[in-house]
């Protein structure tokens, strides 16, 4: 390679899934909105077959982000409720 040759394009390059921020960097609402957009493209058959794997891979990442954030919120709420219960008059 002489430094001027292009690397072969990755599957999904140029798609919204390939250009999207890393899953750890997105908020729950951003992840949910992106999941809905991916689902919408798939339902409308708007996704090019060559990009489908990239879209589905991104959707799986976003689902995991959402699950982690929900679990974290559940734990935080549970701890808050437990602390409040500790302060109840007896």
N, C-alpha and C positions, 0 to 999 in steps of 0.2 A: 504494500500500500504506500503510495507516495505522499500521503497526507491530504491529497485533494479528492480522493475517491470517497464517495458517500457510503455510509454503512447501509446495509439493507434495511428497509423499513420494517419495524416491528408490527405484528398484527395489532390492529386497533390504533396505530399511530394516526394522530390527527383527530381522533374521536374525542368526545367530551370525557370519556373514561380515562383516556391516556393523558389528557391535559389537566385533569382535576387535581386538587390538592391532596396531599397524603391524608389517609383516613384519620390519623391522630390529630390533624389540624382542623378538622371540621366540627362544628357544633352539632348537637342533636338535630336541630331544625334544618340545618344545611344538609346533613346526611339524609334526612327524611325527604326533603325537597328533591335532592338528586335521585334518590331511589324512585320517587314518583315519576320523575322525568324519564328515567331509564325504562320503567314499566310502561309508561305511555308510548315510548318509541317502539318497544317490543310489541305491545298490543296493536299498534297501528301498522306493524310490519315496516316501520320507518328505519329500522336498523339494517344496515348492510350485513349480509351473512358473514363476511370476513371480519366484521367488527363485533359480531354477536358474542364471541368468547370474551373479548375485552370488556364489553358491557356487563356480561354476567359475572365476570371476575370482580369488577368494581362494585356491583350490587352486593356480592357476598362480603366484600370488605366493609361496605357501608352498613350492612345488617349487623355485622359483628360490632362495629362502633356503637350502633344504637343499643344493642343488647348490653354492652359494657356500661354505657352511660345510664341505662335504666337500672341495672343492678347496683351501680354506685349510688344513684339517687334513692333507691329503696333502702340501702344500708344507712345512708345519711338520715333519712326520715325516721327509720327505726331507732337509730341512736338518739335522735332528738326526742322522740316520743318516750323512750326509756328514761332519758334525763328528766323530762317533765314529770314522769311518774315517780321518780325519786324525790321530787320536791312537793309532792302532795301532802297535805296535813293528815295526820293519822288520828 
